[in-house]
Every structure is written in C-alpha cells, then in structure tokens.
Amino acid sequence: MRTTGIYCRPGCGARPLAENVRTFELAAAAEAAGYRACLRCRPYRIAGTVADEAPELVCRAVQLIISGVLDESGEAALGARVGLSARHLRRIFHEHLGVTPDQFARSRRAHFARRLLDDSELSIAEVAFASGFGSLRQFNRAMREIFRASPRELRERRRHGDRLAADGGLVLRLPYNPPYDWDAMVAFLGAHAIPGVESVEDGVYRRTISLDGDPGVLEIGPGDADHLLLKAHLPYWEGIIHVAERAARLVGLHSEPVLARAFLADDPVVGPLMAARPGVRVPGAWGPFEVAVQAVVRDHLPELAADDVLRKLVEVHGLPVPGLGHGLTHAFPSAETLVSANPELVGPLTQEVAAGNVWLDGGEDAEELIRSLAVVPGVSRKAAHQVAMRLGARDAWPLEGESEHLRPWRSLAAAYLLA
C-alpha cells in the first residue's frame, strides 16, 4: 500500500511514532522529499525563515531569490551574483537547506499562493501571477505537486476565519515565529523615517513605494501573536509576493536569530537587554538606495537638519503621490534620477551606485559592501556599517566603541543597543 508522508510545524497535535519522524529545516526540503503539508496545523502559514546557522553566502543567495532573481533568470545567474558556479550553488543549498535554489523559490511561491487562496478574494488567475508564477499551467502543476490538490479545491477548503477584509487595498499576513517586538521595530522605523516617504502613527508604519514608475502605499501594523498585517494599495497585483517579502524584510522577519540570541545571552551589556526584550530583530530596508542616502545624511547632520535635507531631496526629486495623508507626499527618487542633480552630501554615493560600482541588492559579501561604501567620498565607515546592517549583514557595527567580543553577531547586538 502506497502512503504519503506529512510534514507538520512544531506544536502540531499530530502524534506519529518517533521512529517515523524525520526533521527538516525548511518546508521546501520536506516537499522535495515527497511530503505534503499537514491539514491540521497548516505549516505553510508560518514564517519559513532560514536558520542563522546557515552560511552567510547561502543567506545572501536566499535574499536574492526573495527579491525575484530567479523569476527572470536561472541558477547560473544567481550563482554568478554570489561568485559561485550553478553546480556549486546547488550543492551548498542542498547541504544546508535540503533543496536546490529553484526548489526553494518554487516552494515560497506556492506557500504564498496558498495563503492568498485562503485569505483574499483574488481570482485564481490573479493569485497565480501575484505569487510570481509565469503561467496558470505552471501554477496549477506546482500546487498539485506540493499540496496534492488544484487551486480551486484548495480555495474551497479555506477556513472562515482566514479571510481578511479591508476598506480598500489588499490585506496580507506577515507571519513570524515569536518572540517578536513590534514596539521596538516601529520605534526604530519612526526614528529613521524619511519625511514625505515614511511615517509612524499610533503604532502603524506607512510608506510610499514605486513599482515600475507607478506609486503605491504600504501600511504595516500589529496583527496577532504570530503575524503582522500588511495592507497594500498598489497599481496592480502581479508579483505582489515580492512586495510582501520586501515588507517582511523591512521589519526584520526575513531571518530568525536563534544562534545569535544564544551567543549574545551571556554578554554583560547585551544579555540583560535581551532578557528584558527577547523579540528585538535587526531592522531591514525597503529601498537599499534610500537607506544608504539616509545613513550618509544622518551621519553628517543633527536630526532636525538631516530631516530637512531629506525632505527637500524628496520634494524636489521624488515622484509626487498626492492625497495620501499621514505626511506621505512622494516616493523616494532612484539613483538614476539623482545622478544628474548631484545633490549635496550624497552626490558621490549617487554617482557610484548609478555607475554600478556599489551594489546594494543584498548579494554582496558584507565586508566587500562595507569596503566599497567606505571608499566613497562622504561615506564614513559608521554609515557604511549602518547600510550593511539594514541590508541583512549579520556582523555590522554602526556604533562607537569596542565590539570584537560580539562577533559574528554584532548586527543583533547593535539592534538591542539602538532599541
């Protein structure tokens, strides 16, 4: 008799015999081994983060996949971006994650699509393209292989409590594994908000974005014990998986710092802070270029003067987005837009980014990123570390003082000290 293995999330009420249990780091690895998702605990609804014990090179490649690199190119292009052959990249992915890069990407698309089928009223076709699939045929095949049912059958199984309603826009859950400290994250984002582009009011973070030149607005706020809520107002839904992934990365949901917490727990300064607020995460970035510009301006000027410079930069060169409220007026300008203006303080940085001499896509080795930034006129080493930290580097230190004893997890230590 042929049976199908089932994978569950921790805490599921299922009680299989111990000799029949296998452990997988990721749901994608369980799926690649032929297992299907448990219908009781629905593991596709929890955060599928990569453990911080994985090599940083793997984490960089994962961030590029999440950004959509494999949507339009193959594993060879991804490998080239991180300095590996496609064969070597597949080998280290399989060694540390149990899947190939393509299998990892397909699993993320399928899980996101399954949540959209549960939570939204988007049509089947809209779900397919919102999740990054290239065709309905590809979408149907992937869902049948991973969930053993068609998209229509999966939608019919959804639970009433899953549905998210909103007065305009599309509401999505951003899942995480507790603990997670939203208050600390939203306080950091509020303190570093770019006037006209970002705002924080009553515990809700809002920002403007630009998708292929068309404006949109995102709102992120508290949801429940295991997720935040993202409300997206966008010109179209195609590829919204990447919007959701970038939003999750912005608020520190892209990784789970298990090893980092264990390492830092005994530090006499960071340890007590961690015990008091165990859910602090390292803040990420929506727009890497805007984070770099902000880091340089705030490094040179006091807070009010820096806000004034950033506001004027946005008003003069940003894409106007009228009628939003909450202090939101423009989308942040791109490096290509600013390169001819050569604005004060950040002109050299803009030139280097536009010329391709500085890469801010998260695929660069952290030390190489910091080095490439620090040699740009006007960019201090502190500002370079600030950028690296927000682009996902584990070991950046945008503070003063000795920090060697905190390696290789200085970014999380800095997040606690900044909080």
N, C-alpha and C positions, 0 to 999 in steps of 0.2 A: 504494500500500500504506500503511495507517494504522499508525503506531507510537506507543508511549507513552514519554514521557521518564522518566528515572530520576534521582532525586537521591541523593547519597551524602554521607557525612561525611568530613571531612579525613582523609587517610591511607588511604582505601579503595584496594584493589588494582586496581579498575577503571581502565582507561586509555583513555578516549574521546579522539577528536581534539580539539585545542584549539579549533578553530572551532565545535565542537558543545557547548562548555561555557558554561553560564550560572551566575552566582553569586547565591545568595540568602542573606539574613541569617538567615532562620528557615525551618525545615522547613515551617511553616504556609504561608509565601509560595510555596514550591515546589509544595505541594499545590494551592494556589489557582490556580497557573498550569498545572495538569494533570499534574504529575509524580507518580510513585509511588516509595515507598521502595525502596532497593536491597536485594535479598535477601541480599547478601553481607555488607555492613557494618552493616545494620540501624540506620539513623540515629535511629530513634525511641527507641533505648535510651540515647542520650547526653543530657546536660543541654541543654535548649532555652532557655538564658537569653537575655535581651535585652541587646544590647551597651550598654556605658555611654556610648556616643556618642549614644544616643537622648535626646531632651529629657526633663527630669525629669518633666514633665507626663505624657508617654507612660508612663514607668516607674510613676508613681503609678496611672494607669489600669490598667496591667497587674497591679499588686498587688491592686487591687480585683477584677479579673476572677479572679485566682487565689483570692481569698477567697470567690468564689462569687456576686458581684453579678449576673452575667448568668444565673444559674440560675433566678432568680425574677422578674427584670425585664429590660427591654431596653436597647438602646444609649442611648436618651433619658435613662433614669435614671442610667446610668453617666456620660454627658456632664454631666448636671446636678451630679453629685457633684464633678466636677473643674472646673466652671464653663464648660462648652462646650455648644453645640448638638450633637445627634447627628450632623448633617451635617459639622460642623467636626471632631468627634472622628474620624469615619470618614476624613476627608481626611488628618489628620495621622498616623493609624495607617497608612494606605496609603502615605503619603510616607516614613515612617521604618521601617516594618516590612514593608510589601508586602502587608498583609492588613487586613481590617476587624476590629473588636473581636470580632464574632460568629465570624468565621473563625478567629481566634486561639484563642478559647475552645473551639471545636469540635475543633481540632487537638490541643489539650492533653488534652481528654477522650479522644480516640481513641488518642493515644500512650500515655496511662496505661492505658487498657483493653488495648491490645496487650501491654504489659509484664505486666499481670495474667494475661492468657491464657497468656503464656509461663512466668511464674514461679510462679503459685499454682495451687491446686486448687479455687478458687472456681468455682461453676457459671457457665454463660453468662449467666443472668439476674442472678446476684449481681455478676458483672463489670460488667454494664451499669449497674446502679444504684450500685455502688461508684464508678464513673467519672463520675458526675454526669449521665448521660443520663436523660431523663424517661420513656422507654418503650423496650421492646425493639425496636419498629419503628424508632424514631429511631436507636437504637444500630446495628441491622443496616444501615440505609441509610448511616450515616456510615462504618462500617468498610468497606463495599463501595466507596464512593466514594473513600476515602483509600487503602485497601490492596488494592483490587481482589479481595477475597475475603470470604466470610462469616466471622463469628466462629468457627464450628465448624471451618472449613477452616484458619483461622489457628492455632487451638489444635493441630490435627493436625500442623502444620509446626514446632512448637516443638522446640528442641534439648534434649537430655537434661540438659546442664549448666546450663540456665536455671533449673531447678526449685529452689525454696528450701523447705527443710523446717524446721519448728520444733516444739519441745515446747510446744505451746500458742501461741496468738496467730497473727498473720499477719505474715510477714516480707516486706519490700519493699526494693528497692534505691533509694537516693537518688543518682542519677548526678551527676557533676560533671566538668568539664574540668580536668585538672591544670594547674598545681600547686595543691594544697590542703593546708593544715597543720592536720590534726585535733588534734594535740597542743596547739597554740596555742588552738584554739577550745574544746576541752574544759577547758583550764586557766582560760580566761575564764569559762565557764559554771559551773565549780566554785567560783570565787572569788565569783561573784554569785548562787549558788544560794539560793533561799528555803527555809529549814528546813521540813521536812514536805511540801514540794511538789516540790522538785528535789534530786537527789543525783548525785554523780560518784564512781564506784568503779572502779578498775582500767581507766581509760580509757573507761568506758561512762557515758553520760549517761542518767539516768532522770527521769521526771516524771509526776505525775498530771495528768489533764485532766478536763473535764466536757463532755459532749455532750448538750445539751438536758436538763441536770439529772442525767444518768446518768454515773457515773465510769468512767474508763479510765486506762490506763498506757501510756506510750511508752518505749522504750529505743532509743538511737541509739549506734552504735559503729562502729569501722572495718570496712570490707569488703574491697575490693581497690583496685587502683591508680586506678580511675575511679569508685568509688562507696562510699558508706557503707551500713550496713544499719540499717533501721528495723524494730523488732519492735513491733507494736501489739496491745494487749489491749483490745478495745472491746466495748461492749454490742451493736453492730450494725455491718455493713459498708457500709451505704448512705452514699454521699458521702465515702468514705474518701480520695478524691482530694484533698479539702481538708485532711484531716489530714496527708497526705503532703506537700502543698505548704507548709503551715504549719510542719511539721517541717523541711523543706528551708530555708525562710526563717530559721528559728531558728538554724540552723548556717551561715548565710551562703552558701547555694547558689543564692539567687534571682537573683544577678547576677554577672557576671564582670568584674572591674575592670581591663580591658585598658588603656584610656586613662589611668585613674588611676595604674596602675603606671608607665606611660611618663612621666607628668608628674612623679611623685614620685621617680623614679630618680636624678635629679641633685641632690636636696636633700642637704646635707651631714650632716644628722642622720637623716632617714628613709631615704635611699638605701642606706647600709650595712646598716641593719636589714632592708631589703627584699632586698638581695643575699644576706644570710645565711638568710633565711626567706621565700622568694618566695611561699609559698602562704597567707599570712595573709589572712583575709577579715574583713569587718565583721560582727560578731555581730548576729543579729536578735532577734525576740521571738516566743514562742508566744502569750502573753496581753499585749496592749498595756497594759491597765489594771494588771496586776500589775507590769509593768516600770516604769510611772510611779510606783506606790506604793513600790516598792523604791528607785528613784532618789532619791525625796524622803527616805525614812527613812535611807538610807546617806549622804546629803548632810548630814544633821543630826547623826548619831551615829557614834562609832567602831565598828569592825567587830563586836566581840562584843556591844555594846549594841544595834546595829542588828539583828543576828541574833536576839537575844532578843525585841525588839519585833515583828519579822516572824513569829517562831514563835508568839507569843501571839495575834497577829492571826489567823493561820491556824487555830490550835486553837479559838479562841472562835467565829469566824465562818465558817470554811471548811466544805466538805462532807466529812464523815468518809469515809475509804476504808480500812477495816480489813484487816489480814492481808497487807500487801504486802511488808514488809521493806525493806531499804536505806534506812531512815529516812523512808520515804514514809508519810504518815498522812492527809493531807487534800488536797482540790482547793482552789485559791485562790478566795476569795469574789469575787463580782461587785460592781460599784459600787452596783447596786441593793440588794444585801444589806447593804452597809456604810453606806448613806446615813443610815439611822435611828440607827445606832450612833455616827456622828460620831467616829471614832477619833482619838486624839491624833496630831498631826503631819500626818496626811493627810486630816483631816475636810474642809477647804475643797476640796481636789482631788477628793475623792469626790463632794461636792455638785455641783461644776461639771461633772464627767463625767456624772453621773446626770441632770443637767438638760439635757444636750446642748450646753452652752456650750464644751466642749472635745471635739474629735473625735480619736479615737485609732485610726482604721481604716486609716491609711496613705494616705488620699486627699487629705489636707490639704497645701497648699504648706508646705515646710519652715519658711520664715520665719514664716508665719502660725501654724503649730503652736507654734513656739518662743515667739512673742509671746503666744499665748493661754495657754500654760502659765506663762510668767514673770510674768503679772499675777495669778496665783492666790496668795493668801497662803500662805507657807511653801514655795513652789516657787522656788528660785533659778534664775538663768539657766544655771548649770552643770548643774543637774538637768534643766532643760528641754532642753538640748543632748544630754544623755545619752539621754533618751527619744527625741528626734528621730533620733539616730544609730541606735538599735536598731529604729526603725520604718522605716528604709530611706533616710533623708535622706543625700545624698552629702556635704553640706558642713556637718556639725555638729562642734562642738569642745567636748567635755566635760572639757577640761583647762585648766590655768592656762597663762599665757604667750602671747606674740605668735604669731599664726597666719595673718596675712593672706597671706603668701607661699605658703601651702599651699592656698589657694582655687583651684578649687572642689571639691577632693577631700580636705577635712580629715577626713572620717569615716575613710577608709582610713589616713591618717596617724595619727590617734588610735588606731586599732586596733593599729598597729605599736608605738606608744609604750606602750600599755597591755600589749601582749604581752611 
